[in-house]
Structure formats: structure tokens, C-alpha cells
């Protein structure tokens, strides 16, 4: 009798997995939001209200809603910065969508590390796809995964399509396979200077500012810095380019902490993501030297010639 029951349970479990019911869902009821909406109006609250309408058991969190307006690169970076710290099954909604309502695809990307990103495929997925890999990519089928009665709305897909789809996915209403048709594992990508060690120089992109303090963060990681092999206290030479034009050149010591240099003085350091960065101790490097960030801003770092 026990053997027969075990066989029956195994058969039932296998059938459920094949049909996409229950046991094959890896989602964890967590949805994390980012946008360029700000918090001055009700847009973010509307998105969360739609999600709770799908399931009141969902846990809703914010990554940020202070992405500069239309800045797709920064949306891409903030996802890259954050995704790996959330558990498998977490669903992210990223809405920086200057072309809302046009032919750009609305997609859900599943990373190789098990998180889901619901977003327009407009460059937002650039760094996540490169860093965490694409386990699957599906276009949202709006005939099924769109907030009911919203069919005549074309300017708030964040609420009507992305939050609704994310909530259904996170709550286990649908599996990933029911988001919509499968796409090739390739996303719209923003071109930028990939980090390299070349000709005795570190080269890379100014990914972002540490916005509260004005520090400059690059995509040059610790493994590349080891190839340059600077010692703490050693002075490095920095060049910053905007669209290939040199806009800043200076020297600064490679330092372990901000306090290694006097107040107001520059330093080169590894940030919390172990990437090469530049700062003024208790000052804003970005504001002082008028340095921006994004795919058009690149850097070169070398040892100074004695």
C-alpha cells in the first residue's frame, strides 16, 4: 500500500510540474521597485496598489525612485548594484521608460542567479545581462498579463503591465513560462568602455556617482587593479574623458580609507563593490571638477612617472 501511494504521489508531483502548477514556482512573493518617478505624486503607490490587488501576501520593497529622469544607464547600474543581494525568486520592476507606448518590447528576464527583472527592453538590462547572465527572456503577453480594464492606457505601463505582471509572477499566479513568448537570450545593450588593463593603464567607464558624497565610481574591479599593483600611498595618475575628449587630469594617492588624506584632498580607493573610485575627503569630486557619469564618461589610471 505504501509503495503504491509513493508511486501515486511521485506521478502527481511530476504531472503538476509539467503543467506549471504550484510546485515548480521558484518565486518568493517579493517585489522590488525602481523608477525615475520620484515620490512627489501617487505613481509609485499606484503600482504597489495594483500588486496588492493581485495578492495581499506580497512583500513590496523599493530599490530607488530617484533615478534621474529618462536615465536608462543609471537604471541599468542600480539593478546591477543591487540584484545579487536579494534571494532567488525575487522579482524586480524597473520603469525608466522614455519611449513608453512605442514598439520597444516589454520583457521579463530571468538571471542565471535566479532573480527576475520586469522592464522595457531599452538598455535597462545591459549590466544585469552581462554580469548575471540570461537564463531566460520572455516578452510580456499583454492580452493576458495586463491590468484588467487598462487596455486604453498607453502611458503608464509601469502600473498596468509591469507591476501587474510582476505581482502575478511573484505571487505564483503564473510561472515564468506564462509571461509570454520566449525570446532569444539577447537584450538591447548600451555601448560603453569595458574595463581593461592595457599598455600599463587601467581603462574603464565612470558607471555612477556615489550621489550623497559626489565620489566617482568606475567599472574597474579589484582583479584589474591588482594588475596595475599599486601600493597604499602610491600616487596614481588619473585622466577623465567625456565622449573621448579629455576633461580632467590629476594625481591622487591610492588609499585604504578616506582618512588617509587630509580633508579636501583627493584619493583613489576601492568602493564597497570593490571597484576603483575617486573622491575628495569630505568633499565632492564630481561637483568640484564637473564630472558626470554614464556610458559617455571614461577613465584612464596609471602609475605616475618618477
C-alpha positions as semicolon CSV with decimal commas, in nm:
position;residue;x (nm);y (nm);z (nm)
1;X;0,000;0,000;0,000
2;X;0,277;0,245;0,097
3;X;0,465;0,167;-0,226
4;X;0,155;0,233;-0,434
5;X;0,090;0,562;-0,254
6;X;0,451;0,675;-0,304
7;X;0,428;0,599;-0,675
8;X;0,100;0,789;-0,695
9;X;0,250;1,094;-0,520
10;X;0,553;1,090;-0,747
11;X;0,329;1,071;-1,054
12;X;0,112;1,357;-0,926
13;X;0,414;1,574;-0,847
14;X;0,562;1,513;-1,191
15;X;0,228;1,598;-1,356
16;X;0,199;1,920;-1,159
17;X;0,550;2,024;-1,256
18;X;0,479;1,964;-1,620
19;X;0,155;2,160;-1,607
20;X;0,314;2,458;-1,430
21;X;0,106;2,429;-1,114
22;X;0,237;2,505;-0,768
23;X;0,549;2,303;-0,711
24;X;0,760;2,442;-0,996
25;X;0,727;2,805;-0,885
26;X;1,055;2,943;-0,750
27;X;0,920;3,291;-0,676
28;X;0,928;3,412;-0,314
29;X;0,646;3,674;-0,306
30;X;0,899;3,962;-0,302
31;X;0,872;4,251;-0,550
32;X;1,135;4,529;-0,558
33;X;1,062;4,854;-0,745
34;X;1,280;5,117;-0,909
35;X;1,179;5,408;-1,130
36;X;1,251;5,768;-1,226
37;X;0,910;5,876;-1,090
38;X;1,020;6,031;-0,761
39;X;0,780;6,026;-0,467
40;X;0,605;6,359;-0,515
41;X;0,288;6,207;-0,659
42;X;0,095;5,881;-0,643
43;X;0,262;5,687;-0,926
44;X;0,463;5,452;-0,704
45;X;0,164;5,397;-0,476
46;X;-0,050;5,309;-0,777
47;X;0,198;5,042;-0,887
48;X;0,204;4,890;-0,539
49;X;-0,175;4,905;-0,515
50;X;-0,203;4,703;-0,836
51;X;0,038;4,445;-0,693
52;X;-0,152;4,412;-0,364
53;X;-0,470;4,374;-0,566
54;X;-0,317;4,063;-0,722
55;X;-0,215;3,922;-0,384
56;X;-0,218;4,086;-0,039
57;X;0,050;3,837;0,067
58;X;0,317;4,004;-0,146
59;X;0,611;4,184;0,020
60;X;0,685;4,509;-0,164
61;X;1,014;4,700;-0,136
62;X;1,183;4,994;-0,307
63;X;1,525;4,995;-0,470
64;X;1,503;5,366;-0,560
65;X;1,263;5,606;-0,728
66;X;1,527;5,877;-0,767
67;X;1,680;5,765;-1,097
68;X;1,734;6,091;-1,294
69;X;1,452;6,135;-1,546
70;X;1,499;5,917;-1,857
71;X;1,844;5,793;-1,744
72;X;1,838;5,434;-1,868
73;X;2,208;5,383;-1,795
74;X;2,162;5,462;-1,426
75;X;1,863;5,227;-1,411
76;X;2,086;4,956;-1,553
77;X;2,359;5,029;-1,299
78;X;2,131;5,033;-0,994
79;X;1,996;4,691;-1,090
80;X;2,350;4,558;-1,134
81;X;2,445;4,705;-0,796
82;X;2,151;4,554;-0,610
83;X;2,015;4,235;-0,768
84;X;2,272;3,992;-0,627
85;X;2,189;4,090;-0,267
86;X;1,830;3,965;-0,299
87;X;1,738;3,594;-0,280
88;X;1,649;3,373;-0,573
89;X;1,292;3,422;-0,687
90;X;1,283;3,797;-0,615
91;X;1,101;3,993;-0,886
92;X;1,229;4,342;-0,976
93;X;1,025;4,605;-1,156
94;X;1,233;4,873;-1,328
95;X;1,047;5,155;-1,501
96;X;1,267;5,413;-1,671
97;X;1,079;5,425;-1,996
98;X;1,109;5,742;-2,208
99;X;0,966;5,551;-2,507
100;X;0,658;5,421;-2,323
101;X;0,387;5,308;-2,563
102;X;0,621;5,264;-2,861
103;X;0,747;4,947;-3,027
104;X;1,015;4,871;-2,762
105;X;0,946;4,530;-2,608
106;X;0,815;4,477;-2,256
107;X;1,002;4,180;-2,114
108;X;1,086;3,966;-1,813
109;X;1,445;3,848;-1,784
110;X;1,536;3,561;-1,556
111;X;1,901;3,582;-1,446
112;X;2,130;3,284;-1,414
113;X;2,130;3,363;-1,040
114;X;1,752;3,319;-1,019
115;X;1,608;3,672;-0,999
116;X;1,350;3,818;-1,239
117;X;1,357;4,168;-1,395
118;X;1,034;4,315;-1,538
119;X;1,115;4,616;-1,757
120;X;1,114;4,766;-2,105
121;X;1,396;4,623;-2,316
122;X;1,551;4,963;-2,383
123;X;1,903;4,924;-2,240
124;X;1,796;4,883;-1,878
125;X;1,913;4,522;-1,886
126;X;2,263;4,599;-2,016
127;X;2,466;4,535;-1,700
128;X;2,242;4,271;-1,542
129;X;2,258;4,058;-1,857
130;X;2,636;4,091;-1,879
131;X;2,702;4,032;-1,510
132;X;2,444;3,774;-1,403
133;X;2,363;3,610;-1,735
134;X;2,032;3,536;-1,904
135;X;1,863;3,210;-1,803
136;X;1,551;3,309;-1,996
137;X;1,388;3,607;-2,166
138;X;1,016;3,642;-2,243
139;X;0,806;3,917;-2,396
140;X;0,505;4,011;-2,183
141;X;0,182;3,896;-2,346
142;X;-0,041;4,196;-2,273
143;X;-0,354;4,006;-2,379
144;X;-0,311;3,806;-2,057
145;X;-0,066;3,994;-1,835
146;X;-0,214;4,341;-1,825
147;X;-0,426;4,502;-1,556
148;X;-0,793;4,445;-1,643
149;X;-0,976;4,745;-1,799
150;X;-0,644;4,924;-1,872
151;X;-0,637;4,850;-2,243
152;X;-0,687;5,212;-2,346
153;X;-0,397;5,340;-2,133
154;X;-0,067;5,379;-2,320
155;X;0,146;5,599;-2,092
156;X;0,173;5,406;-1,763
157;X;0,293;5,057;-1,843
158;X;0,474;5,057;-1,509
159;X;0,137;5,026;-1,338
160;X;-0,074;4,850;-1,599
161;X;0,175;4,597;-1,737
162;X;0,496;4,572;-1,535
163;X;0,367;4,584;-1,178
164;X;0,071;4,365;-1,267
165;X;0,288;4,104;-1,439
166;X;0,549;4,116;-1,162
167;X;0,283;4,062;-0,897
168;X;0,134;3,765;-1,081
169;X;0,479;3,615;-1,120
170;X;0,589;3,679;-0,760
171;X;0,261;3,551;-0,613
172;X;0,272;3,229;-0,816
173;X;-0,038;3,310;-1,020
174;X;0,170;3,239;-1,330
175;X;0,504;3,065;-1,383
176;X;0,777;3,234;-1,586
177;X;0,671;3,032;-1,891
178;X;0,329;3,203;-1,891
179;X;0,469;3,559;-1,903
180;X;0,460;3,541;-2,281
181;X;0,653;3,412;-2,583
182;X;1,017;3,316;-2,540
183;X;1,275;3,548;-2,695
184;X;1,639;3,492;-2,795
185;X;1,874;3,545;-2,499
186;X;1,982;3,887;-2,619
187;X;1,880;4,232;-2,492
188;X;1,919;4,591;-2,609
189;X;2,259;4,697;-2,480
190;X;2,409;5,042;-2,423
191;X;2,767;5,063;-2,561
192;X;3,036;5,170;-2,314
193;X;3,410;5,137;-2,240
194;X;3,458;4,792;-2,088
195;X;3,720;4,781;-1,815
196;X;4,064;4,658;-1,927
197;X;4,429;4,669;-1,828
198;X;4,611;4,775;-2,142
199;X;4,952;4,927;-2,207
200;X;5,020;4,963;-1,835
201;X;4,695;5,158;-1,787
202;X;4,359;5,080;-1,633
203;X;4,074;5,187;-1,861
204;X;3,704;5,187;-1,786
205;X;3,375;5,373;-1,756
206;X;3,252;5,609;-1,485
207;X;2,949;5,398;-1,402
208;X;2,787;5,619;-1,142
209;X;2,833;5,877;-0,867
210;X;2,807;5,794;-0,501
211;X;2,534;6,055;-0,511
212;X;2,530;6,161;-0,148
213;X;2,901;6,245;-0,143
214;X;3,000;6,308;-0,505
215;X;3,250;6,023;-0,527
216;X;3,324;5,878;-0,872
217;X;3,268;5,502;-0,917
218;X;3,417;5,316;-1,214
219;X;3,368;4,966;-1,356
220;X;3,736;4,877;-1,293
221;X;3,725;4,594;-1,043
222;X;3,978;4,470;-0,791
223;X;4,113;4,195;-1,015
224;X;4,221;4,453;-1,274
225;X;4,363;4,687;-1,009
226;X;4,588;4,401;-0,899
227;X;4,742;4,402;-1,247
228;X;4,846;4,764;-1,201
229;X;4,961;4,660;-0,850
230;X;4,960;4,996;-0,669
231;X;5,070;5,013;-0,306
232;X;4,882;5,214;-0,047
233;X;5,015;5,568;-0,052
234;X;5,145;5,539;-0,408
235;X;5,038;5,829;-0,631
236;X;4,831;5,738;-0,937
237;X;4,765;5,950;-1,246
238;X;4,403;5,997;-1,348
239;X;4,256;6,109;-1,681
240;X;3,881;6,154;-1,734
241;X;3,719;6,177;-2,079
242;X;3,370;6,278;-2,193
243;X;3,282;6,142;-2,536
244;X;3,653;6,080;-2,589
245;X;3,763;6,435;-2,501
246;X;3,998;6,486;-2,204
247;X;3,817;6,697;-1,941
248;X;4,018;6,631;-1,625
249;X;4,372;6,522;-1,534
250;X;4,519;6,494;-1,185
251;X;4,721;6,284;-0,938
252;X;4,599;6,121;-0,618
253;X;4,729;5,857;-0,374
254;X;4,591;5,504;-0,371
255;X;4,436;5,486;-0,025
256;X;4,272;5,233;0,204
257;X;4,039;5,484;0,375
258;X;3,918;5,842;0,327
259;X;4,105;5,946;0,640
260;X;4,435;5,853;0,476
261;X;4,443;6,201;0,317
262;X;4,377;6,549;0,464
263;X;4,028;6,698;0,440
264;X;3,955;6,828;0,090
265;X;4,236;6,628;-0,074
266;X;4,180;6,367;-0,348
267;X;4,229;5,991;-0,316
268;X;4,188;5,674;-0,520
269;X;4,021;5,382;-0,339
270;X;3,816;5,064;-0,378
271;X;3,446;5,122;-0,309
272;X;3,202;4,883;-0,138
273;X;3,167;4,685;-0,462
274;X;3,548;4,655;-0,480
275;X;3,570;4,882;-0,784
276;X;3,818;5,165;-0,835
277;X;3,680;5,502;-0,729
278;X;3,787;5,864;-0,679
279;X;3,692;6,106;-0,405
280;X;3,776;6,421;-0,215
281;X;3,792;6,358;0,159
282;X;3,478;6,532;0,294
283;X;3,419;6,699;-0,043
284;X;3,251;6,627;-0,378
285;X;3,487;6,516;-0,653
286;X;3,202;6,527;-0,907
287;X;3,092;6,882;-0,822
288;X;3,443;7,022;-0,778
289;X;3,569;6,900;-1,116
290;X;3,233;6,897;-1,303
291;X;3,247;6,523;-1,372
292;X;2,942;6,330;-1,490
293;X;2,871;5,959;-1,516
294;X;2,736;5,711;-1,764
295;X;2,838;5,538;-2,084
296;X;2,989;5,856;-2,235
297;X;3,233;5,908;-1,944
298;X;3,556;5,706;-1,942
299;X;3,876;5,697;-1,736
300;X;4,242;5,602;-1,758
301;X;4,451;5,533;-1,450
302;X;4,826;5,476;-1,449
303;X;5,121;5,499;-1,217
304;X;5,296;5,835;-1,219
305;X;5,635;5,854;-1,386
306;X;5,902;5,924;-1,124
